Amino acid sequence: MSQRPDPTRESIQRAAELLQRGAADEAATILNSVIAKEPGNSDALNLLGVAFAQRQDFAGAADVLRRATHMSPQHPGAQLNYGNALKRLGRLPEAADALRKAIALRPESVPGRRLLASVLLELRSYGEAVEHFTQVLQTAPADHIALNDRGLAYLALREPQLALADFEAALRLKPESTSALSNKGIALQQLGREVEGLKSLEAAERLDPSNPTAQRARAQGLFVAGRHADAVDAIDVALDVDPNFAPGWTLRGEALRAQGQIAAALSSYGRALALDPTEWDAIVGMAAAHIETGNYQAAIEAYNHAAPLRPEHAGAYIGRARAARGLGNLAAALYDLDTALKYEPNNTDALTLRASINRELSRHHEALADCERALASEPANWNMHNNRGVLLDEMGRPEEALRSFERSLELNPNNPDAFQNMGTALLALGRGAEAVEKYDASLDRDPDNVDVLNAKGAVLVAMRRFGEALQSFDKAVAKQPSSAISNFHRAFPLLSLGRYAEGFEAYEWRRRGERPFVPLPRFTQPELAPGQDVTGKTLLLYSEQGMGDIIMFARFARMFADRGARVVLATYPALLRLLSTLGPQIEVVPPQGPAPDFDFTCPLMSAPRQLGLTLETLPVQGPYLSPLMFNVETWRSRISALPGLRVGLAWSGNPQYANDWTRSIAFEKLRAIMDVPGVSFVNTQRDLRPSDQAAFASVPIVDYRTQLTDFAETAALVSELDVVVTVDTSVAHLAGAMGKPVWLLLSAVSDWRWLENRSESPWYPTARLFRQKTLGDWAPVFAEVKAALAEMAARKRSGQ
C-alpha cells in the first residue's frame, strides 16, 4: 500500500527549490499559504525568513525567523538564519546568542561557526573569535577569508607574529587578496618592519586602486610609519570613494592630531561619531585632543561616553584620570586609575600616572610602591627605573636614586632624562664635579652628543657655573639648532646672568617641539607679536606653570593696560580674588569659564619678551597686589593678640617642581630659627607634608591652614605680619608683590629670577635674600636669619 503524499511537505520542498534558484517572491507566496494553514510550522517560517533575506528585507526576515525559533528552539537552521539576519541588522549581541544556539545544535556546521566568528570579531571578542576561526580552519584549511579574519583577531590581541602567519597563508591561497595584503602590511609594521609593511600596503593599492579598503590600509601604514601628512592624503582618497566609513574619519583625525592640527582633527572625529556614535577610537581621540588644548572638561565628557562602551577597557579610565588631573581633581583621577588597574592590574600607563599623582600629593611612599609594582611586571622598563630614581632622590635617598638612574641607563643608554638625573643625584651627594667628569668622558668619546651636552649644562647651572653651562648649551644648539631641550635650557644661564632679552627669547622654547615642556592651549585668535601695538585692543593673558610664577608675572598685565590694552587675565580659581586687585582696567576670569571677545592672546610667561623687557628696563614697581579689606579686618581680629614680632613661615613648595629637593626644607630643620625671644611664628602655607606633621605638632606655631582657602585669604594674613620668612615658593612672591618684608631662604641651586651673588631683588624691593654657600648646608643660613630676627624683634620692642 503506497504512502499518501503530504501536501504541506511538498509545498515546502517546492519553495526550497525556488529559493535555490533565487525566486524569492514565488517561494514566499507558497510559504505564506502553508503558514496560513499551519501558523506554527517552523520549517515554513524558516524558509520564509530566507525569502525575506534574499529580498534584502532583513527586518522582515528577523521577525519571521524569531517566530520560527520560538516555535522550534531546537531548529538549527532557523537559529542560524536568525543569527545571520540579526547580523545584517547590526544587532550583534543578539546575533551571537542565536549563532551559539545553532552551533550547540549542530557543532559540525562550518558556515554557522564561521558566521559566529565574524560576529565575535565585530564585537571585539577577539579571543573567542580566534577559537571559532581555528575550528573552522581545522575543517576547511583552504578558507582564505577565515585565515584573514583570524589574523585580524590576532592583530587586535597584540599578536602580530601569529597574525602575519595567517595573512601570508591567506595570500598563498589567494595572492590577489587586497585585504590580506593590506593586513599583512599592518602586521609587519606592528613588528617594527615598517619598510616591508609599507611595501605590502602599496602592493594592495596597486592591485585595486579604487578599493577604499586598500587605500585605508595604506593610510594606516603611512600613519604608523610617521608619515602623517601622506596618511591624510591617502585617507582622503579613500573617503572620496566611501565617505560613510567612520574608522576612516577617525584615522584622519589621528593623523591631523599628530601634526598639531587640533581643530581639523576634532572635526574629523566629529564626522566619525556622526556616522557611528559608538566609534571608540574617535571618542578617545577626541578626548585626547581636548586634553592637548587644555579643555579638560570636554575631555572628561568624551571619556564618560567611552567608558560604558568598553567597561573593562582601562584606556578610557586612564584618559579620564589625565583630564581630572588637568582640572586639579586628583582624588577623581586616582579613583579612575584604581578602576583601570582593577581591570588591568599591570597596566604601566596607569601605574606611571598614579605614581605621578601620588608624587604631587607628596605621598612619595605610595608613588614608590606604584613604581615597584610596575617594575615587578616590566623589570626592563627603563623609564620606570628613571621615575623610581626621581622619587628616591626627592625622598632624600640619593644613593639608591643613583643606582636606579644607572640601571635605567643600562637598559637604555640613549636615555637623556636618566643621564641628567644621574647628575642631579651626584649633586645631592656632593659629587657635582664627578658628574661633570662623567659627562666630559662621554663627550671625549662622542663630542657631538647633544644629550650629554645638555646634561652637562644642567649640572653646571646647578653648580652656578653659568658661563660654562651656556657654552655647553650653545654647542648643543650648534649641533641641533631645532632642539627644544637645548634652546630652552639655554634660557636659564642667560636669565641667571641677567641677560633678559636673550634669556626670555630662549625661554619661548618651553612650548615648542614634539613634546613641549609647557604645553599651552591653542586659540583661533592670533598671538601677540613682540612690540605689537595694543592700543584699543583686547588682550587675553593666560596663566601657565606655578602659582608663584603667575603672581610674579601678573605685574605685566598692568604694563599692557598702561599701553592702551583692555586686558583679560585667565587664571586659576585660587588666584581669582587676589589678582582682581590688579586694577579696574584688568578683568580676571577662570581658565575654563566664559571670557569676553579678544583680539590677541599671550601666555603670561611670554609677556617680558613681548614687552621687550631687559634687566635695565625692569620697572621698579611698588606693591601691585593688595588684600581685600573685609578679609584684612577678619585676619586682624584673629592675630591682633599675638605678642612681639609676627613672623610668617613657609618652608616647602610644590613637590612636582623639578628642583624642589633643593628649595624645600624639612620642618624639623626649620626649628633652628624658632627659639628667638619675642617672636610669634605663623604658618602661611596651605599644605603640610606628611613627613613634617610630627615636627610641626611639637612647636608653638600659629596655624590657620583651614582658613587659607585661596590666595586672597593668605594675602590678608600676610598683610598683618611684620615679615615673612620663606623658601622660594608662592608665598615669597605674594609677600613681595604686596610690598611686605620678605626674607628668602635660597639654596645654592637657586632659581634664575634671584640672579647671582645678590642679597636684594630687582623684582621685589622689599625682599632680602639669604643664600646657601654649600648645597644642602642650611646651618649658616639659619644662623644669619636667626640673628636678623633677633635684631628685628629687639627694634620692635624698643618701638623703632
Order of alpha helices (4+ residues) and beta strands (2+ residues): alpha-alpha-alpha-alpha-alpha-alpha-alpha-alpha-alpha-alpha-alpha-alpha-alpha-alpha-alpha-alpha-alpha-alpha-alpha-alpha-alpha-alpha-alpha-alpha-alpha-alpha-alpha-alpha-alpha-alpha-beta-alpha-alpha-beta-alpha-beta-beta-alpha-alpha-beta-alpha-alpha-beta-alpha-beta-alpha-beta-alpha-beta-beta-alpha
